[in-house]
Amino acid sequence: MSEAGRGPLRLDELDDEALARLPRERTVFFLAVGPIEDHGPHLPIGLDLREAERLCALAAERVERELPG
């Protein structure tokens, strides 16, 4: 189960000790990657990465919901 029962964790928010406490046999990491594409001046450069991060978050939430702990 995630720390303090707060749902999926973000790797970039964990310190070394918190990372070491994660149960290796029940831990899944999602790595968001996205291209940097020119979408024109009306959209941010990081749009694709933001979309990839959101998809990772949705997948992690679903895993946590369907396979708690």
URWO-V682349 format. One record per helix or strand of 3 or more residues. SS is the DSSP state (A for helix, B for strand). FROM is the first residue (numbers start at 1). TO is the last residue. If there is no record, write none. Layout:
# URWO-V682349
SS|FROM|TO ; SS|FROM|TO
This chain:
# URWO-V682349
A|3|5 ; A|11|13 ; A|16|21 ; A|24|26 ; A|47|66
